[in-house]
Amino acid sequence: MPLTGVEPARMNRKKGDKGFESPRPYKLTHQVVCINNINFQRKSVVGFVELTIFPTVANLNRIKLNSKQCRIYRVRINDLEAAFIYNDPTLEVCHSESKQRNLNYFSNAYAAAVSAVDPDAGNGELCIKVPSELWKHVDELKVLKIHINFSLDQPKGGLHFVVPSVEGSMAERGAHVFSCGYQNSTRFWFPCVDSYSELCTWKLEFTVDAAMVAVSNGDLVETVYTHDMRKKTFHYMLTIPTAASNISLAIGPFEILVDPYMHEVTHFCLPQLLPLLKHTTSYLHEVFEFYEEILTCRYPYSCFKTVFIDEAYVEVAAYASMSIFSTNLLHSAMIIDETPLTRRCLAQSLAQQFFGCFISRMSWSDEWVLKGISGYIYGLWMKKTFGVNEYRHWIKEELDKIVAYELKTGGVLLHPIFGGGKEKDNPASHLHFSIKHPHTLSWEYYSMFQCKAHLVMRLIENRISMEFMLQVFNKLLSLASTASSQKFQSHMWSQMLVSTSGFLKSISNVSGKDIQPLIKQWVDQSGVVKFYGSFAFNRKRNVLELEIKQDYTSPGTQKYVGPLKVTVQELDGSFNHTLQIEENSLKHDIPCHSKSRRNKKKKIPLMNGEEVDMDLSAMDADSPLLWIRIDPDMSVLRKVEFEQADFMWQYQLRYERDVVAQQESILALEKFPTPASRLALTDILEQEQCFYRVRMSACFCLAKIANSMVSTWTGPPAMKSLFTRMFCCKSCPNIVKTNNFMSFQSYFLQKTMPVAMALLRDVHNLCPKEVLTFILDLIKYNDNRKNKFSDNYYRAEMIDALANSVTPAVSVNNEVRTLDNLNPDVRLILEEITRFLNMEKLLPSYRHTITVRLECSGAILAHHNLHLLGSSDSPASAS
């Protein structure tokens, strides 16, 4: 409800209260958004907004708001006409008379233009002059109501219209419109204070055709039809104070599904997709239960809505009490590959409901806290749902991404404010853009920013424990929940805003631990750590002499000072050692607990308590060391290049149970193309207990090793015998069994091995004829009639395998290629591609997966001159 009767004194902060300092000379308490005309044909919108504000200074004579693209017709304040000026400096960043035309000049000019309308600095595109008749009213700090009529015509952002070019009414054509945008982009579709720190309650009204449905934030209070029953108005109320940036809208001929497990949750999709919607969202209630359990806090809103739309810019966008998803995420029970991806998107959006929508941020420099917390609790959900192996693989993947980006492009700074509160214009001078504003960042940088934020949250958890971490989150949510219920004391709403300093204070109060060194290392400065490690074993002293060097002079690196965990697997067990990194080059003596290899055979204890038999013939007889790992828990944002013997990597691959260690071993073994490496990788492929992603990686590593050993390789092509034994008929090895994808691990391996096999090359650098024939047979005899799951992704991988088997051909005298002079093997591939396309026309696959892969493969074939060289051809005769 609007806060029209709040006393001005109550709006002001009490003396000594160190809450949020607003950059605006007024406090927004309530906003009405009414869109009463939406024209899909013209892609236009007409409506008005009404903002209820309380001045916080006596001499307020100008009010700045945010508005882009909107045509402002009329502005009234307390029913009095008000003059206004509209100026958007981002429309012409570099003026035409400017003689400088370089990226640096543009970047600085653009950053200045964004700052000039930045709501967090009290600025805006729309400047409204308070009528002189209201000056006395303002001096008494009494309420002002600003009424703005506006329209929007063919917007380039903010709202996206989807109007299919087919016959019928807009509802029959599936026309729809939805809000979209990067960061705080609500100003693109209605005038507002477009800041995450300006919270208020909302009343939202949308008048649409009778066949359409309008979905927005908060509770649907009522739906009112016009007298002629041709239109209806949806009335929504959002009583929880929310930033304009978290307001959204979707209008279309949606089919509606009330969640059977949680009646306060409603799902919306485009026509004829309801069966897919039912299956896709059937798991969502379990995500709710998980988050509410770990946070010991109920979902903060009274309802939740999911809307699946077409032509989405991003797969998931979270807003207050609703999320907008891409239709591409919808799937049936027959689809394997999409299921985990969609569930992850649903879980991400729900995590952001707690931290990002309900709890907002004070300023852009505090964004990392929200992204970090939502990413962290999403990671906990991943661990519980998909298991520790999938979780650790994801963490390693995210760590590799941020390390690769920072080393290539430069550092990612999470908190761009320096000591003394002074903010640099551009702390990341190596970048071609300012990181002072979210709207001056590159999309890739922001993606890496989010990645680093949740990794840093994990480092904080390592420091204070998960229990304290969840207590901190609960405290933030409890304070915000209490503040949100204070309808008549809006100064309390600042408790719903999180800041870096407030977050760190909560950590200190709850855990009693000082994490300032960690924050200084990973939040207040950019860069990652680059370690180089090597070792020698001193047999006389029975000591491991470990040397760890750092490179902190290269771009994107920083110097690390602090503890570093090293795990040493010896004959008598696995032992952890914590080293203190202080200098650039660290030499550390680690005493070994085992003596050198004895003749007496016994089982080797592993880190997880398991004892295994090992063939120790490959290891150094004078050393008890089996393998060494640096920072096994990934408690530092780092890249590690460690040197150890090939047999140590092989032991680590075979016997270390941590999937991250196995992945590191596979990567290292690419440099050791030996029969022992080949055997170790083959053993991993055959181990059904091994994590499926490790086995998939082993396929591609084995292909590289086989290519390096091509002159000495004996026996059938790599992986062919194994694939035949696992997936082909015993009586006829060249015919694959009828598809049965009940074992998902086997399914992923079955569709990966042929793709890796197709990368094999013979001494002429050509794909062996035997491999190509084998892949063509897999396609020819593929039978999915008795399988309960779709094989579209499996067939798509077979197309990738065909593309991988192609070797670039050299054209002689600009020879024009025709069907007549094509290599016979190329004809076979083209025949299969044609058959795939014809089948796709008759029976389209899920999301046209086959067509998409064929387009990609067609590009590869064109790049390779449409030529595949058989093993019987020689390079000289190939044409």
N, C-alpha and C positions, 0 to 999 in steps of 0.2 A: 504494500500500500504506500502511496506517496507520503513523504514526511512534510506535510504542509504546516503542521502545528508545532514544530520543534522550536524550542526557545533558542535564540542565537547564542546565549551563554553556554548552552549545552553543546553547541556545535564546536566550540573552541576547546583546545587542549588545555588541561589543567597545568598550572605552573609546576615545572619539574618533571613533567611527563616527557620521556624521551622517545615518543612514538614517531610515526611517520610524519615527515615535514613535507607538506604538499607544495609543489611549485606554483599552484594556482591560487589566485586571491578569492577563491570561492570553494564551496563544497557541494558537489553534485549528490543528491539523495535519491532521486527517482527519475526515470525516463520512460516516456511513452513512444512507441514506434508504431505508426499506422500506415500500412501500404494498402490503399483502396483501389488500385487499378494496376493490373499486370497484363501487358500485351505481349504474347509470345511471338506474334507475327512480326511486330516492330522491335521486339526485345527491349521493351521499355517498362518503366515503373514510375508510378506517381503516388506520393504520400506526404505525410508530415510527421514531425517529431515534436515532442514537448519535454523540455528538461526543467526539472525543479532544482534550483540551486539556492544556497545560502551564502551571501557575501561574508568573507572573513576579515575584510578591511573596510574602513569607512568611506574611502574615496574611490571606490570601484566605478569607473566610467566606461571601461571597455571589457568585453568578454570574448576570449578567443576559444574557438572550437575547431574540430577537425572535420574536413569534408573534401573529398576528391571526386571528380567527375560529375558530381551532382549539380544540377541547375537550380539555384536558390531563387524562388519567386518572391517570397515575402517572409519577413521576420517581425514578430511582435513580442514585446516583453510586458507581461501583465496587461494584455489586451491593448497596449499602445504600440503604434508603428515604430520600428527601430531601423535606423540606417545601418548598413553593413558594407564591408569591403571584402572581396574574395581575391586571394592571391596565392597561387600555387607555384613556388619557384622551381619545383622539380620538372615543370612542363618544358622549360627552356633552361637547361643547366648551364650551357655555354652560350652566351649571347652571340648573335650573328656578327657583331663587330669585333669579336675577340680574334686576335691574331694567333694566339697560342692554340695549337691543335695537337696535343699529346695526351697520353693516358694519365700522366701524373697531374696535369692541370685539370683534366676532367674529373678525376677522382676527388681532388680538393674542392672543386666547385660543387660537385654533387653532394659531398659531405656537408658543405656549408648550407646548401639548399635544404637538405633533410633536417639539419639542426634548426633552421629558421622556422620550421613548422612542427618541431618535436613536442608532443604533448607533455613529455616528462621534463621539459624545460619551461612549461607554461605557455607554449606557443601553439599556433594553429593556422590553417589556411583561411578560416572564416573569422573575421574580426567584427564584432557587433558593438555598436555604440549604444550605451544605456541612455534612454531619453531623459532630458533634463527634469521632466516632471517626476522622475523616480529617484532623483539624487538624494532627497531627504529620506526616502524609503530605504535606500541603500545605506545611508549613514547610520540608520537604526538597525542595520544588519538583518533586515526582514527578507522573507522569502521572495524570490523572483521566479516567474514561469516564462520560459522562452519557447515560443511556438514558431516553428520553421516549416514552411511549405517547400517541397523540393520535387524534382523529377530526375529520372536517370534514363538515358537513351543509349542503347547499344554499348553497354559497359565493357571496358577492356580488362576489368578485374573486379574483384569483390563479389559479383554475381556472375554465374555462368549459365547461359541458356542453351539447352539441348533441344533442337527442333528438327526431328528427322524429316527428310524430304520425301514423304510418301503422302498418299491421299487419306482423307478422313479428318475428323475434328482433332484438335490438339490433344485431347485425352486419348483418342483412338490411335493417334500417332506416337503416343508415349512421350510427348513433349514435357520437359520438366526444367526447373531452374533451381540452383542451389548456391549457397554462399561459399566462397573459397578465398584463399589468400594466404600470404606468408606473414607470420607474426601478427602484429596489430594492423590489420587491413580492413577493419569494419567501416572506416571512414569512406571506403570506396562505394558503399551502397546506402549509407544514411549518415547525416551529420551527428556527431557525438564527441565525447572526450575519449579519443582512441588511445587510452593508456591502460596498461595492466594494473596500475596503482590507483585508479579512480573507480571505486566500487559504488554501485547503487542498485536499488530494486527496479524491476522492469514490468511494464505492461506492453504486450505485443499483440497487434491486431493485423490480420491479413485477409483481405477479401479476394476470393478466387471463384472461378467457374464452379458450378455445382458438381461437376465430375472430377474436380481436383481436390487434393488434400494438402493442407499447409502444415508443416511440422516445424516447430520452433522450441525454444528453451522454456523450461518450467512446466507448470501444470496447465492442461487444457481446461479452462473454466467453463466455456460454453461454445457452441457452434450455432450461429444465427443465420437463417436463410432470409433472402430478400422476399418481397411480396410476390414477385413473379416466379420465385423458386429457381431462377437461373444462376444466381450467385449465392455464396455463403461466406460468412466471416468467422474466422477462427480467433478466439480470444485466449491468450496465454498469460499467465501471471508467474513471474519468477520472484519470489519473496526473499531468496537468499542474495545478499549483496554480491554483485557480479560485475566484472569489467566489461566494457563494450566490446573489447577484443574477443571475448568468449561468447558473444551472441551470434547465432546462426539461423539459417532458414533453408528449408527445402520444400518446393511445391511441385506436385506432379500427380498423375493418376495412380497413386501408390496403392498396392494391396497391403492390407494390415494384418499383422499377426500379434496377438497378445501372448507373451511368453507363458507356456503352460506351467512352468515351475515357479515363476515370479510374476505375479499379475501386474506389478508396477512397472514392468519392463515391456515395451512395445517395439515391434520391428516393422519396418516398411521397405517394400521393394517395388520395382517396376512390374507392369502387368506380365502374367504368365510365368513369373519366377518364384511364386509362392512355395512350390515343393522344394526348391533349392534353398529358399530362405529358412524353411522349417528345419532342414538338416544342418545348415551352416550355423544357426544360432542355438541349436539344442544343447550346446556345451556351456553357454555363457553363464548360467546360474552357478556353475562350479567355480568360475573365476571370481564371481562376487563373493562366494563363501570363503575362498582362499584369502582374498585381500582383507575382508572384514575380520577374519580370524587372526592373521598375523599383525594387523594394525590395531586389533582390539577396539575397533571403532566401526560403527555402521556407515554404510554408503551415505554420503552427506545430503543427497537430494531426495525428494519424495518420488521421483520417477526417473526412468532412463529410456532413451529412444535411440535405436540404430536405424539409419537410413542408407540404403544401398542405391547408388546412382551411377549413371553412365558418364563417360568422359571426365572422370575425376583426375585432378592434377596429382594428387597423392593418394596412396591406398587407404590411408586413414587420417581423419582430421577430428580432433576432440574439441568439443565445446561444452559449455555448462549444461549438464543433464542430457546431453545427446552427442552422438558421434556420427560423422558422415563417412561412409565407406565406398570403395569402388565396387561396382557390380562384378568385376572380375574375381572377387573373393568368394562369390557364391559357388557352391559345388554340391554334388550329390554324394551319396554314400559310396558310389562306385569309384570315386576319384581319390587316389592315395596321396599324390604329391602335394596337392593344394591344401589338404586338411591341416597339417601342422602350420603351414604359412598363415592360413586364415585365422587359426586359433591364436597365433602369436599376435596378429593385428588386433583381434578383439581384446586380448589381455593388455596390450600396450595402451589402447584407447581407454580402458577402464582404469588403469594405473594413473593416467593423466587426469581422470575425473577428480581424484583425491588431491593430487599435486600438479597444479597447472591450471585447473578450472576452479575448484572450490578454494584452494589456497593459491593465491596469485603472488606476484613478485613486486617488490618496491621499485626496482629499477632494472635496466637492462643488464647491469653488472651483476645482478643476483640471479640471472636466468639459469646459471649452471646448477644452482641448488635444486630448482624444480626439475630440470631435466635429469639431474643426477639421481634424485630420490625416486622419480617415476621409473627411470631405467633400472635402478637397483631393485625395487620391489617387483618389477617385471621379471628381472633375472631370478629372483627367488621363486616366482611362479614357474619359470622355465625349469628350474632345478627339480621342483616337486612334480611337475607334469611329465617332463621328458627324461628326467634322470640326471645324475651327476655328470655322466659322460657328455651328454649333449650340452649341459651348462658349461662345463670346462672348455669344450670345443668352441662354444660361442664366445666365451671370454677371450680365448686365445685368438680367435678370428678378429674380434674387435680390437684387441691389443695390436695385432699385426697391421690392421688398417690404420690406426692412429700413428703407429711408429713409421710406417711407410710414407704416410702423408707428411708428417712433420719433418722427416729426413729429406724428403724431396722438395717440399714447398716452403717449409719454415714452421715455426712454432705456432701452436694454438693456445691462446691465452684465455683462461676461463673467467678471470676477474680483472677486467681492464681498468683497475684503479690502483694507484701507487701510494706509497707512504705519505702520510699527512693529508690524505684525501684529495691530492692533486691528480687530475686525470690528464693523461697525455692525449693529444689529438689522434695520434696513431702509434700505439705502442708496438705494433707489428710492422716495422718499417720495410720489411722484406716483401710485404704484400702490396698489390696494386689497388688496394681499397682500404678504407678506414674500418676498424672494428669497434668504433665508438657507438655505432647505431646498428640495430639488426637489419635495417633496410639498406645498409651500404656493404653488407657482407656478401660473399659469394655463397651459392647454395652448397657447394662442396665443403667450404669451410664450416658452415653451420652444421652440416651433417657430422663432420669430424668433432665439432664442439660438443654435440650431444653424446657422441661415442666416448669422448674423454671424460665427460662429466660423470657418467655412471661408473666408469672405471675408477675414478677418484673416490666415489662413494664407497666402492668396494675396498679401497685402501683404508678409508676411515673405519670401515667395519673390522678390518684386520687389526686395527689399532685399538678399538674400544670394545669389540665383540658385537655379534649380531643382536644379542639381548638388549644391550644399551642402545644400539642403533634404532631398534623398533620402538623402544621407550621414547626416544627423541621424537620420532614420527608421531607417536600417539599424543605426545604433549602438544605438538604443533596443531594437530587436528582437534584436540580438545579445546585449546584456546580459540581456534577459529570457529568451532561450533558454538561456543558460548557467545563470541562476538557477533556471529551471524543472527543470533536470536534477539539482539538489542536493536529493535526496530526504530526506537526513538532516540538513540544515542549513537549517531553515525561516527563520532570520533572513535568509538570502540572498534570500528570496522578495520582499523589498521592492524588489528591482531590477525586478520585474514591475509596479511601480506608478509611474505618471508623475505628476510635480508640475509646477506652473508654473515654479518656480525651477530644477528639474532640467532641464526642457526648454530654458529660456533658457540655462542653463550649457552644455548640449550644443551649442546654436547658436553660442555664443561660442567654444567649443573647436574646433569644426569649421570655422567660417567666419572666425574672428578679427574679426568685426564686432560692433559694439555696437548692438543694436536696442532699447535701453531707451527712447529717445524714442518709438519706434513703439508699444511696449507701453504706455507711459504714456498715449499718445494714444487708443488703440483698445481696450485691454484693461482698464486700471485706471480708466477713466472711461467713462461712457455718452454717447450722443448721436452725431449725424451732423453733417456740415458742409453749410451752405446758401450757395451762391455765387450772386451776381447779376453778370452780365457785360454790358458794352456797349463800343463802340469808336468811334473816329473816325479817318479817314485824313488825315494832314497832307501835302498834295501838295507843298508847298514843301520840306519836309524828307525827303519820301519815307519817312515813319515811321507805323507803326500805333500809335495812342495807345489803349491798352487799359486799361479800368477794371474792377476786380473788387472787389465788396463782399461782406461776410459778414454773415449774420444769426445771432448766437449768443446772443440773448436769448429767443428763442421756445422753448417746451417741446421737448425732444428734440434740441436743437442744442448744438454746442460750438464753441469757437474753434479754428481750424486755423492752426498756424504750421509752415511747412516748404516744401519745393519743390512746385511745381505746373507740370505740363507743358502747354504750349499749342502746337497745331499750326496753322500758317497755310499754306493752299494759295494760291500765287501763280501768276502766268502762267509764271514760269520754273521752277516746281516746288513741292514741299511741304517746309516747313522747320519743325523742332522748336525750341522755345525753352523753357527752364526758368526759371520765375520763382520768387523767394523771397517767400513770403507772410509778412508780419510784422505788418501793421497791419490794422485793420478795413477801411479803404478803400485799395486799392492802385492807383495809376496807374503804368503802366509803358510806356515807349517801346520799341517793337520795330522795328528797322530793316528795311525791305523790301529784298529782293534783286532785285526786278523793277521796271522802269519801268512807267508806265501803258500801256494797251493801244496797241499799234502797228497800223498798217494791214497790215503784213506778216503773212500768215497762217502759223502754224506749230503743231505739235502741243504739247500741254501735258503735261509729265511729272507723274505721280501719285506718291503715297507708295510704292506697291508696285513702282515702276520702269516701269510701263506708260506709254506715251505715247498720248494720244487727241486726236482732233479735237473742238473745242468750238465751238458757236455763241455767240460773245461779244457778240452784239448787245444782250443784256439787261443786261449789266453796266455799271457806271459807267466812262465813258471815261477819267476822270482817275485811276482807282484800279487797281492791279494785283492786288487781293485778290479771290479767288473764294469762299472760305469760311474760317471760323475754328472751331477746336474746342478746348474747354477740358477737360483731363484725359481725353484720348482712350483711355488705357490703363486707366481706372477704378482708378487707384492711390490714390484717396482715397474713403472712404465718404461720398458727397456727393450733393446734388441741385444741378443747375446750371440756372439760368434765364438764357439768353443771348439778347441781341437782335442780330439781323442782318437785312438786307433779304431780302425774299421770294425774289429771284432767287438769292441766296447759298444759301438752303435748297434751292432747286430744283437748282442746280449740285451741291450736296453729295449730294442724293438720286440724281442721275443718274450722277455720276462718282466719288464716294467709294466705295471697294471694301469698306470695313469695314461689316459688317451693323449694328453699334451706331449708327454715324453715319447710316446710312440710316433706321433706326427713329426716331432723334431728328429727322431731317428730316421724316418723315411726320407725327410728332406736332406739329411746328412749323407745317407747312403747313395744318393744320386752321384756323389763324387767318388764312390768306390765300386766301380763296375767289376765285380769279381764273382766267381761261382758261389762263394759263401754268402754274399749279399743277395744273390739270386735265390738261394735256398731259404734264407731268412724271410724274404718277402713272400715266397711261395708258401712257407709255413703259416704266415699270418693270414694269407688268403684262405687257407684251408681251415683255420680256427673259427668255428662257429660262435665261440664265446667272445671273440674279439669284436670290438665296437665297429659297426658297419661303416662309419666314415673313415676309420683307419684302414679298413680293407679296401675301400674305394680309392684312397690315396695310394695304397700299395700297388694297385693296378697300373696307375700311370708311372709310378717310379720303376716298376718292373719293365715297362715298355721302354723307358729311357735307358735302363741298364742293358736290356737286350740289344738295343741299337748300338750301344757302345761296345758290346761284346760280339757284334755280328760276325766277325771273322773267326771266332772261336766257339760260337754257340753250337751246341749239339742237341739233337732231338727236335720235336715239333715246336712250332712257334710258341712263344711265351703265352701262358694262360689258356691255350687251346685245349690241352688235355684236361685241365682242371674244370673248365667250363663244360666240356663234354661229359665228364664224370658227374657233375652236379646237376646239369640241366637238360641233358640229352638222353634219348632212349638208349637202353643198354644193347638192344638187338641191332639198332641202326644208329651209330654215333653221329651221323651228319644230320639227323632229324631231331629238332628240339621237342621236348615234351609239351603236352598241352599246358597252357599257362595256368599256374596256380600261385597267386600272389598273397596267399594267407600269411606267409612269413615275410614281413616287410623288409627285414634285413637281407634275406635272400633276393627279394625283388630288386632292391637298390643295387646289389652286387650283380645281378643278372643283366641289368640294363647298362651297367658301367663297364663291365669287362670287354664287350665288343668294341665300345668306343675307344678304349685304351689299346686293344689289339690292333685296331686300324691304324694306330700310329707307328706300328712296327715297320722297319725298313730292312731291306737286304743289302748286300755289298754294293749294289748299284744305286742305293738310296731310293729304292722303289718298294711299294707295299707288296709283300709276298703274295703270289697268285693264290696260294692255299688259304691265306687269311681272307682275301676278298671273296673267294668262293664260299668260305664258311659263313661270312656275314650275309651273303646273298641267300644262302640256304636258310639261315635264321629267319630272314624276311619271308622267304617262300613258304616255309612250313609253320609260320606263326599261327597258332590256333587258340583263339580266346573264347570259344563257344561255351565252355564249361566253367569259365572263371567268373566269380562274382564281382570282380573289379575291372575297371576299364584298362585297356592296354595302350591308350593314346600316347602317354609319356614314354612307354617302352618303345613303341614304333617310332616316336620322334627321335629317341636315342639311336635307333638303327639308321635313321637318316643322317644323323651326325657322324655315325661310324662310316657310312659311305663317303661323306665329305672328307673325313680324316684320311681315308685311304688314297685320296688323290695326291699326285705329285706334280708340281709345276713342270710344264713341258716347254721346250724351247722351239719357237717357230722358226722355220727355215725360209729365208727369202720372202718374208711376210705372207706365208702361205695362208690362204683362206680355208677355214675348216668347214667341211660339210659332213653330213651323215655318212657319205660314202667313204671318206678317208679317215674317219674316226677309228681309234683303237677299238678292238672288239670289247674290251673290258669297259670302255667308256659307254659303249652302246648298252651294255647290260645295266649300268648304273642309270642311264637316261630312261631305259625301259621301266626300271623300278620306280623312278621318280614320276614318270607319266602315270603308272598304275596307282601310285599313292594319290596323285592329284585327282584322278578319275574317281577313286573310292571316296575321297574327301567331298567331292561334289554330291555323290549319292548319299553318303552317311557322314555328315560333318562331325568332326571330333570335338571334344570339350574345348571351348575357347579357340577352336580352329588351330589347335596345337600343331597338327601335321602341316597345315599350310604355312604357318609361321616358320617352322623349321625348314620347310622346302625352300622358302624365299631366302633364308640365310644360307642354306647349302647351295642354292643356285648362284648366289653371289660368290661363294668360294670357288665353285666350278668355273664360273666366268673368269675369276681372278687367275685360275690355273689353266686358262685357255681350253676349258672343257676337255682336259686330257688326263687320263689315268694310264700309267705305264705298267703293263704286266711284268712279272718277274722273268718271263721268257724273253722280253725285249732287252736290247742293249741300249745304252744312251745314244749311241751313234745312229741306230736305226729307228729310234723313236720319232714318231711324227703324228 
